Amino acid sequence: MTPSLYDRLGGSDGIRAICRDLVALHRANPRIAPRFAEVDPDALGESAARFFITGSGGPALYEGPDMVAVHQGMNIDGEEFLAVLDDALQALNQQGVGQREQEEVLFILYSLKPQVMML
Ligand code: HEM
């Protein structure tokens, strides 16, 4: 049996490292950086990590609001959504995640598009 995506991403430590990189990339990405200017990067990295640990087959750590509640009222457009996917791909590459796992993560993120965009 194929191990869970959680295990293949390096478990909790691996996913925390990916999410730390992801938040740093968002803060440096001119298309979306202003969105994150007032957000505590460590708290966001930890929350994003817990969300993905929970969603990839790891322990159920995420206790934050659902994705609609988080992003409602932000009016996120398609370009911003793609910028987040670009950063996710780069963070996965930086952490040496394999192509198959990259594809699985991007598929999950893409499937969440209706829950974060244009709300
Ligand atoms: C599939 C795509 C996305 C996922 C899975 C996602 C996931 C999350 C999660 C888990 C949090 C933390 C929620 C909390 O603990 O309160 C969060 C916060 C946030 N997200 Fe997203 N997000 C996505 C796309 C986006 C996009 C495209 C933008 C805009 C460029 C965005 C902007 C934000 C901001 C600004 C926060 C911080 C809210 C705050 O703390 O005030 N997100 N997101």
Backbone and ligand atoms as CSV (ligand in chain L), in Angstrom:
chain,resi,resn,atom,element,x,y,z
A,1,MET,N,N,0.842,-1.196,0.000
A,1,MET,CA,C,0.000,0.000,0.000
A,1,MET,C,C,0.883,1.255,0.000
A,2,THR,N,N,0.498,2.258,-0.775
A,2,THR,CA,C,1.266,3.506,-0.793
A,2,THR,C,C,1.125,4.211,0.558
A,3,PRO,N,N,2.234,4.666,1.143
A,3,PRO,CA,C,2.117,5.438,2.392
A,3,PRO,C,C,1.292,6.706,2.167
A,4,SER,N,N,0.729,7.248,3.248
A,4,SER,CA,C,-0.104,8.462,3.128
A,4,SER,C,C,0.726,9.618,2.574
A,5,LEU,N,N,0.038,10.580,2.000
A,5,LEU,CA,C,0.718,11.789,1.522
A,5,LEU,C,C,1.466,12.447,2.680
A,6,TYR,N,N,0.850,12.439,3.855
A,6,TYR,CA,C,1.488,12.977,5.067
A,6,TYR,C,C,2.881,12.367,5.254
A,7,ASP,N,N,2.982,11.037,5.199
A,7,ASP,CA,C,4.283,10.379,5.381
A,7,ASP,C,C,5.235,10.734,4.249
A,8,ARG,N,N,4.717,10.780,3.033
A,8,ARG,CA,C,5.597,11.040,1.882
A,8,ARG,C,C,6.080,12.493,1.836
A,9,LEU,N,N,5.403,13.393,2.565
A,9,LEU,CA,C,5.870,14.789,2.656
A,9,LEU,C,C,6.841,14.982,3.818
A,10,GLY,N,N,7.162,13.895,4.500
A,10,GLY,CA,C,8.114,13.998,5.611
A,10,GLY,C,C,7.436,14.200,6.954
A,11,GLY,N,N,6.152,13.827,7.055
A,11,GLY,CA,C,5.446,13.931,8.334
A,11,GLY,C,C,5.322,15.379,8.794
A,12,SER,N,N,5.084,15.547,10.094
A,12,SER,CA,C,4.830,16.894,10.627
A,12,SER,C,C,6.021,17.828,10.439
A,13,ASP,N,N,7.236,17.315,10.643
A,13,ASP,CA,C,8.418,18.173,10.481
A,13,ASP,C,C,8.576,18.616,9.030
A,14,GLY,N,N,8.370,17.681,8.089
A,14,GLY,CA,C,8.491,18.017,6.673
A,14,GLY,C,C,7.457,19.044,6.250
A,15,ILE,N,N,6.226,18.866,6.702
A,15,ILE,CA,C,5.149,19.791,6.312
A,15,ILE,C,C,5.354,21.155,6.967
A,16,ARG,N,N,5.857,21.179,8.203
A,16,ARG,CA,C,6.149,22.479,8.838
A,16,ARG,C,C,7.237,23.229,8.054
A,17,ALA,N,N,8.244,22.510,7.591
A,17,ALA,CA,C,9.318,23.167,6.820
A,17,ALA,C,C,8.768,23.716,5.501
A,18,ILE,N,N,7.909,22.937,4.835
A,18,ILE,CA,C,7.304,23.399,3.577
A,18,ILE,C,C,6.493,24.672,3.832
A,19,CYS,N,N,5.712,24.676,4.911
A,19,CYS,CA,C,4.826,25.822,5.168
A,19,CYS,C,C,5.589,27.055,5.617
A,20,ARG,N,N,6.696,26.866,6.310
A,20,ARG,CA,C,7.549,28.020,6.643
A,20,ARG,C,C,8.066,28.663,5.358
A,21,ASP,N,N,8.550,27.822,4.437
A,21,ASP,CA,C,9.031,28.339,3.152
A,21,ASP,C,C,7.896,29.018,2.391
A,22,LEU,N,N,6.722,28.404,2.427
A,22,LEU,CA,C,5.578,28.935,1.688
A,22,LEU,C,C,5.228,30.352,2.146
A,23,VAL,N,N,5.176,30.550,3.460
A,23,VAL,CA,C,4.827,31.877,3.985
A,23,VAL,C,C,5.915,32.891,3.622
A,24,ALA,N,N,7.176,32.480,3.706
A,24,ALA,CA,C,8.269,33.395,3.334
A,24,ALA,C,C,8.147,33.779,1.853
A,25,LEU,N,N,7.821,32.815,1.011
A,25,LEU,CA,C,7.674,33.103,-0.430
A,25,LEU,C,C,6.489,34.044,-0.670
A,26,HIS,N,N,5.373,33.833,0.029
A,26,HIS,CA,C,4.220,34.739,-0.115
A,26,HIS,C,C,4.614,36.179,0.242
A,27,ARG,N,N,5.387,36.313,1.324
A,27,ARG,CA,C,5.751,37.652,1.787
A,27,ARG,C,C,6.718,38.343,0.828
A,28,ALA,N,N,7.378,37.546,-0.036
A,28,ALA,CA,C,8.318,38.120,-1.004
A,28,ALA,C,C,7.729,38.187,-2.410
A,29,ASN,N,N,6.516,37.697,-2.586
A,29,ASN,CA,C,5.903,37.632,-3.920
A,29,ASN,C,C,5.080,38.905,-4.153
A,30,PRO,N,N,5.530,39.787,-5.067
A,30,PRO,CA,C,4.879,41.095,-5.192
A,30,PRO,C,C,3.381,41.028,-5.515
A,31,ARG,N,N,2.932,39.927,-6.131
A,31,ARG,CA,C,1.504,39.826,-6.476
A,31,ARG,C,C,0.612,39.641,-5.254
A,32,ILE,N,N,1.172,39.100,-4.166
A,32,ILE,CA,C,0.320,38.812,-2.997
A,32,ILE,C,C,0.886,39.314,-1.673
A,33,ALA,N,N,2.142,39.800,-1.676
A,33,ALA,CA,C,2.781,40.217,-0.423
A,33,ALA,C,C,1.910,41.163,0.416
A,34,PRO,N,N,1.214,42.156,-0.219
A,34,PRO,CA,C,0.429,43.077,0.603
A,34,PRO,C,C,-0.643,42.373,1.438
A,35,ARG,N,N,-1.137,41.243,0.951
A,35,ARG,CA,C,-2.148,40.482,1.704
A,35,ARG,C,C,-1.617,40.010,3.056
A,36,PHE,N,N,-0.283,39.797,3.109
A,36,PHE,CA,C,0.296,39.159,4.294
A,36,PHE,C,C,1.089,40.131,5.164
A,37,ALA,N,N,1.031,41.427,4.806
A,37,ALA,CA,C,1.857,42.422,5.501
A,37,ALA,C,C,1.539,42.505,6.993
A,38,GLU,N,N,0.272,42.340,7.351
A,38,GLU,CA,C,-0.137,42.507,8.749
A,38,GLU,C,C,-0.312,41.167,9.471
A,39,VAL,N,N,0.083,40.073,8.800
A,39,VAL,CA,C,-0.149,38.742,9.370
A,39,VAL,C,C,1.146,38.223,10.000
A,40,ASP,N,N,1.050,37.652,11.211
A,40,ASP,CA,C,2.214,37.079,11.900
A,40,ASP,C,C,2.678,35.837,11.119
A,41,PRO,N,N,3.895,35.886,10.519
A,41,PRO,CA,C,4.311,34.780,9.652
A,41,PRO,C,C,4.455,33.444,10.374
A,42,ASP,N,N,4.934,33.486,11.627
A,42,ASP,CA,C,5.108,32.220,12.355
A,42,ASP,C,C,3.759,31.567,12.639
A,43,ALA,N,N,2.794,32.400,13.062
A,43,ALA,CA,C,1.459,31.857,13.356
A,43,ALA,C,C,0.807,31.316,12.083
A,44,LEU,N,N,0.961,32.051,10.976
A,44,LEU,CA,C,0.351,31.589,9.719
A,44,LEU,C,C,1.013,30.294,9.240
A,45,GLY,N,N,2.355,30.229,9.345
A,45,GLY,CA,C,3.060,29.010,8.939
A,45,GLY,C,C,2.594,27.813,9.754
A,46,GLU,N,N,2.445,28.012,11.057
A,46,GLU,CA,C,2.010,26.910,11.918
A,46,GLU,C,C,0.574,26.494,11.586
A,47,SER,N,N,-0.277,27.493,11.353
A,47,SER,CA,C,-1.667,27.168,11.039
A,47,SER,C,C,-1.785,26.454,9.695
A,48,ALA,N,N,-1.042,26.946,8.699
A,48,ALA,CA,C,-1.050,26.288,7.389
A,48,ALA,C,C,-0.521,24.862,7.511
A,49,ALA,N,N,0.517,24.689,8.330
A,49,ALA,CA,C,1.078,23.342,8.527
A,49,ALA,C,C,0.031,22.421,9.166
A,50,ARG,N,N,-0.646,22.919,10.191
A,50,ARG,CA,C,-1.662,22.077,10.852
A,50,ARG,C,C,-2.783,21.717,9.889
A,51,PHE,N,N,-3.158,22.686,9.053
A,51,PHE,CA,C,-4.210,22.414,8.057
A,51,PHE,C,C,-3.762,21.287,7.136
A,52,PHE,N,N,-2.522,21.352,6.673
A,52,PHE,CA,C,-2.072,20.346,5.702
A,52,PHE,C,C,-1.721,19.020,6.360
A,53,ILE,N,N,-1.216,19.062,7.597
A,53,ILE,CA,C,-0.978,17.810,8.337
A,53,ILE,C,C,-2.300,17.053,8.467
A,54,THR,N,N,-3.331,17.785,8.849
A,54,THR,CA,C,-4.653,17.182,9.037
A,54,THR,C,C,-5.205,16.655,7.713
A,55,GLY,N,N,-5.038,17.446,6.649
A,55,GLY,CA,C,-5.658,17.101,5.371
A,55,GLY,C,C,-4.907,16.060,4.562
A,56,SER,N,N,-3.663,15.750,4.959
A,56,SER,CA,C,-2.875,14.809,4.161
A,56,SER,C,C,-2.784,13.433,4.814
A,57,GLY,N,N,-3.489,13.248,5.920
A,57,GLY,CA,C,-3.511,11.920,6.537
A,57,GLY,C,C,-2.725,11.842,7.839
A,58,GLY,N,N,-2.298,12.974,8.375
A,58,GLY,CA,C,-1.598,13.004,9.663
A,58,GLY,C,C,-2.581,13.212,10.803
A,59,PRO,N,N,-2.056,13.506,11.995
A,59,PRO,CA,C,-2.943,13.753,13.146
A,59,PRO,C,C,-3.848,14.967,12.916
A,60,ALA,N,N,-5.032,14.946,13.511
A,60,ALA,CA,C,-6.026,16.009,13.309
A,60,ALA,C,C,-5.689,17.209,14.184
A,61,LEU,N,N,-4.743,18.028,13.753
A,61,LEU,CA,C,-4.271,19.163,14.560
A,61,LEU,C,C,-5.006,20.453,14.265
A,62,TYR,N,N,-5.560,20.589,13.049
A,62,TYR,CA,C,-6.115,21.890,12.646
A,62,TYR,C,C,-7.445,22.148,13.334
A,63,GLU,N,N,-7.526,23.273,14.041
A,63,GLU,CA,C,-8.768,23.624,14.720
A,63,GLU,C,C,-9.244,25.009,14.302
A,64,GLY,N,N,-8.644,25.547,13.224
A,64,GLY,CA,C,-9.010,26.882,12.759
A,64,GLY,C,C,-10.306,26.860,11.973
A,65,PRO,N,N,-10.697,28.030,11.498
A,65,PRO,CA,C,-11.931,28.127,10.712
A,65,PRO,C,C,-11.810,27.418,9.362
A,66,ASP,N,N,-12.963,27.079,8.757
A,66,ASP,CA,C,-12.911,26.442,7.436
A,66,ASP,C,C,-12.461,27.471,6.397
A,67,MET,N,N,-12.117,26.971,5.187
A,67,MET,CA,C,-11.489,27.822,4.177
A,67,MET,C,C,-12.407,28.942,3.676
A,68,VAL,N,N,-13.705,28.701,3.635
A,68,VAL,CA,C,-14.617,29.776,3.242
A,68,VAL,C,C,-14.593,30.877,4.305
A,69,ALA,N,N,-14.695,30.490,5.562
A,69,ALA,CA,C,-14.723,31.484,6.641
A,69,ALA,C,C,-13.430,32.305,6.667
A,70,VAL,N,N,-12.279,31.649,6.429
A,70,VAL,CA,C,-10.987,32.365,6.473
A,70,VAL,C,C,-10.906,33.414,5.366
A,71,HIS,N,N,-11.347,33.042,4.146
A,71,HIS,CA,C,-11.066,33.880,2.978
A,71,HIS,C,C,-12.246,34.731,2.534
A,72,GLN,N,N,-13.376,34.576,3.205
A,72,GLN,CA,C,-14.558,35.347,2.840
A,72,GLN,C,C,-14.287,36.841,3.029
A,73,GLY,N,N,-14.700,37.621,2.018
A,73,GLY,CA,C,-14.513,39.063,2.110
A,73,GLY,C,C,-13.181,39.540,1.578
A,74,MET,N,N,-12.243,38.621,1.291
A,74,MET,CA,C,-10.940,39.044,0.752
A,74,MET,C,C,-11.013,39.318,-0.750
A,75,ASN,N,N,-12.037,38.780,-1.424
A,75,ASN,CA,C,-12.201,38.992,-2.861
A,75,ASN,C,C,-10.940,38.619,-3.646
A,76,ILE,N,N,-10.414,37.442,-3.378
A,76,ILE,CA,C,-9.183,36.948,-4.013
A,76,ILE,C,C,-9.456,36.642,-5.485
A,77,ASP,N,N,-8.587,37.144,-6.376
A,77,ASP,CA,C,-8.809,36.887,-7.810
A,77,ASP,C,C,-7.937,35.728,-8.312
A,78,GLY,N,N,-8.130,35.376,-9.611
A,78,GLY,CA,C,-7.466,34.210,-10.174
A,78,GLY,C,C,-5.960,34.347,-10.214
A,79,GLU,N,N,-5.486,35.568,-10.435
A,79,GLU,CA,C,-4.040,35.785,-10.484
A,79,GLU,C,C,-3.412,35.534,-9.107
A,80,GLU,N,N,-4.105,35.988,-8.074
A,80,GLU,CA,C,-3.601,35.759,-6.717
A,80,GLU,C,C,-3.630,34.266,-6.376
A,81,PHE,N,N,-4.693,33.604,-6.802
A,81,PHE,CA,C,-4.772,32.167,-6.525
A,81,PHE,C,C,-3.598,31.442,-7.183
A,82,LEU,N,N,-3.305,31.793,-8.461
A,82,LEU,CA,C,-2.187,31.163,-9.159
A,82,LEU,C,C,-0.855,31.493,-8.493
A,83,ALA,N,N,-0.732,32.713,-7.967
A,83,ALA,CA,C,0.511,33.098,-7.277
A,83,ALA,C,C,0.744,32.190,-6.067
A,84,VAL,N,N,-0.341,31.856,-5.354
A,84,VAL,CA,C,-0.208,30.948,-4.206
A,84,VAL,C,C,0.218,29.547,-4.682
A,85,LEU,N,N,-0.352,29.087,-5.801
A,85,LEU,CA,C,0.053,27.773,-6.326
A,85,LEU,C,C,1.520,27.790,-6.760
A,86,ASP,N,N,1.950,28.874,-7.427
A,86,ASP,CA,C,3.367,29.001,-7.823
A,86,ASP,C,C,4.279,28.887,-6.604
A,87,ASP,N,N,3.923,29.627,-5.539
A,87,ASP,CA,C,4.747,29.599,-4.324
A,87,ASP,C,C,4.740,28.203,-3.703
A,88,ALA,N,N,3.588,27.538,-3.752
A,88,ALA,CA,C,3.506,26.181,-3.182
A,88,ALA,C,C,4.456,25.245,-3.930
A,89,LEU,N,N,4.452,25.344,-5.262
A,89,LEU,CA,C,5.345,24.492,-6.062
A,89,LEU,C,C,6.801,24.784,-5.721
A,90,GLN,N,N,7.114,26.061,-5.569
A,90,GLN,CA,C,8.496,26.410,-5.245
A,90,GLN,C,C,8.892,25.903,-3.852
A,91,ALA,N,N,7.995,26.033,-2.883
A,91,ALA,CA,C,8.294,25.553,-1.523
A,91,ALA,C,C,8.513,24.036,-1.531
A,92,LEU,N,N,7.699,23.317,-2.305
A,92,LEU,CA,C,7.851,21.855,-2.390
A,92,LEU,C,C,9.195,21.503,-3.016
A,93,ASN,N,N,9.588,22.246,-4.065
A,93,ASN,CA,C,10.893,22.009,-4.697
A,93,ASN,C,C,12.033,22.311,-3.735
A,94,GLN,N,N,11.915,23.423,-3.015
A,94,GLN,CA,C,12.969,23.790,-2.061
A,94,GLN,C,C,13.175,22.705,-1.009
A,95,GLN,N,N,12.078,22.019,-0.659
A,95,GLN,CA,C,12.185,20.979,0.372
A,95,GLN,C,C,12.420,19.593,-0.226
A,96,GLY,N,N,12.699,19.532,-1.533
A,96,GLY,CA,C,13.073,18.266,-2.154
A,96,GLY,C,C,11.944,17.260,-2.288
A,97,VAL,N,N,10.696,17.747,-2.329
A,97,VAL,CA,C,9.541,16.851,-2.466
A,97,VAL,C,C,9.478,16.334,-3.906
A,98,GLY,N,N,9.177,15.051,-4.090
A,98,GLY,CA,C,9.155,14.421,-5.400
A,98,GLY,C,C,8.000,14.890,-6.275
A,99,GLN,N,N,8.120,14.610,-7.570
A,99,GLN,CA,C,7.125,15.135,-8.520
A,99,GLN,C,C,5.721,14.597,-8.255
A,100,ARG,N,N,5.620,13.323,-7.949
A,100,ARG,CA,C,4.286,12.760,-7.719
A,100,ARG,C,C,3.595,13.444,-6.532
A,101,GLU,N,N,4.361,13.663,-5.466
A,101,GLU,CA,C,3.787,14.323,-4.284
A,101,GLU,C,C,3.447,15.782,-4.606
A,102,GLN,N,N,4.293,16.432,-5.404
A,102,GLN,CA,C,3.992,17.809,-5.826
A,102,GLN,C,C,2.643,17.854,-6.545
A,103,GLU,N,N,2.445,16.890,-7.437
A,103,GLU,CA,C,1.192,16.866,-8.195
A,103,GLU,C,C,-0.005,16.647,-7.272
A,104,GLU,N,N,0.155,15.779,-6.296
A,104,GLU,CA,C,-0.961,15.513,-5.371
A,104,GLU,C,C,-1.295,16.757,-4.550
A,105,VAL,N,N,-0.249,17.456,-4.086
A,105,VAL,CA,C,-0.496,18.667,-3.284
A,105,VAL,C,C,-1.194,19.724,-4.143
A,106,LEU,N,N,-0.685,19.919,-5.361
A,106,LEU,CA,C,-1.299,20.945,-6.221
A,106,LEU,C,C,-2.754,20.603,-6.535
A,107,PHE,N,N,-3.027,19.327,-6.715
A,107,PHE,CA,C,-4.407,18.912,-6.990
A,107,PHE,C,C,-5.310,19.251,-5.794
A,108,ILE,N,N,-4.829,18.994,-4.598
A,108,ILE,CA,C,-5.626,19.307,-3.393
A,108,ILE,C,C,-5.858,20.818,-3.304
A,109,LEU,N,N,-4.776,21.584,-3.504
A,109,LEU,CA,C,-4.922,23.054,-3.417
A,109,LEU,C,C,-5.900,23.549,-4.483
A,110,TYR,N,N,-5.760,23.010,-5.688
A,110,TYR,CA,C,-6.645,23.466,-6.769
A,110,TYR,C,C,-8.108,23.140,-6.452
A,111,SER,N,N,-8.317,21.994,-5.833
A,111,SER,CA,C,-9.700,21.596,-5.516
A,111,SER,C,C,-10.338,22.543,-4.490
A,112,LEU,N,N,-9.506,23.291,-3.763
A,112,LEU,CA,C,-10.031,24.225,-2.752
A,112,LEU,C,C,-10.335,25.603,-3.337
A,113,LYS,N,N,-10.049,25.759,-4.648
A,113,LYS,CA,C,-10.227,27.079,-5.280
A,113,LYS,C,C,-11.606,27.702,-5.011
A,114,PRO,N,N,-12.709,26.951,-5.184
A,114,PRO,CA,C,-14.021,27.586,-4.965
A,114,PRO,C,C,-14.250,28.026,-3.522
A,115,GLN,N,N,-13.439,27.493,-2.593
A,115,GLN,CA,C,-13.616,27.859,-1.185
A,115,GLN,C,C,-12.803,29.088,-0.786
A,116,VAL,N,N,-11.872,29.548,-1.672
A,116,VAL,CA,C,-11.062,30.702,-1.280
A,116,VAL,C,C,-11.208,31.889,-2.226
A,117,MET,N,N,-11.674,31.638,-3.467
A,117,MET,CA,C,-11.633,32.702,-4.480
A,117,MET,C,C,-12.944,33.450,-4.628
A,118,MET,N,N,-12.867,34.770,-4.821
A,118,MET,CA,C,-13.999,35.632,-5.164
A,118,MET,C,C,-15.157,35.487,-4.183
A,119,LEU,N,N,-14.812,35.445,-2.888
A,119,LEU,CA,C,-15.877,35.301,-1.885
A,119,LEU,C,C,-16.129,36.649,-1.212
L,1,HEM,C1,C,-5.916,26.529,-1.810
L,1,HEM,C2,C,-5.469,27.697,-1.452
L,1,HEM,C3,C,-5.389,28.184,-0.014
L,1,HEM,C4,C,-5.399,27.488,1.150
L,1,HEM,C5,C,-5.466,25.979,1.375
L,1,HEM,C6,C,-5.307,28.466,2.226
L,1,HEM,C7,C,-5.228,28.139,3.568
L,1,HEM,C8,C,-5.163,29.050,4.598
L,1,HEM,C9,C,-5.090,28.718,6.004
L,1,HEM,C10,C,-5.098,27.297,6.585
L,1,HEM,C11,C,-5.005,29.866,6.706
L,1,HEM,C12,C,-4.910,30.032,8.241
L,1,HEM,C13,C,-6.302,30.158,8.818
L,1,HEM,C14,C,-6.332,30.379,10.320
L,1,HEM,O1,O,-5.704,29.627,11.069
L,1,HEM,O2,O,-7.034,31.319,10.757
L,1,HEM,C15,C,-5.030,30.939,5.729
L,1,HEM,C16,C,-4.962,32.292,6.029
L,1,HEM,C17,C,-4.853,33.286,5.100
L,1,HEM,N1,N,-4.939,33.183,3.743
L,1,HEM,FE1,FE,-5.177,31.469,2.698
L,1,HEM,N2,N,-5.261,29.722,1.684
L,1,HEM,C18,C,-5.314,29.596,0.316
L,1,HEM,C19,C,-5.278,30.612,-0.620
L,1,HEM,C20,C,-5.118,31.944,-0.322
L,1,HEM,C21,C,-4.966,33.004,-1.310
L,1,HEM,C22,C,-5.006,32.809,-2.834
L,1,HEM,C23,C,-4.799,34.169,-0.618
L,1,HEM,C24,C,-4.567,35.562,-1.154
L,1,HEM,C25,C,-3.550,35.848,-1.897
L,1,HEM,C26,C,-4.853,33.834,0.805
L,1,HEM,C27,C,-4.718,34.744,1.833
L,1,HEM,C28,C,-4.750,34.421,3.181
L,1,HEM,C29,C,-4.536,35.397,4.237
L,1,HEM,C30,C,-4.276,36.908,4.039
L,1,HEM,C31,C,-4.602,34.685,5.460
L,1,HEM,C32,C,-4.412,35.237,6.876
L,1,HEM,C33,C,-5.720,35.608,7.483
L,1,HEM,C34,C,-5.497,36.238,8.843
L,1,HEM,O3,O,-4.859,35.602,9.704
L,1,HEM,O4,O,-5.922,37.361,9.035
L,1,HEM,N3,N,-5.059,32.486,0.932
L,1,HEM,N4,N,-5.134,30.416,4.466
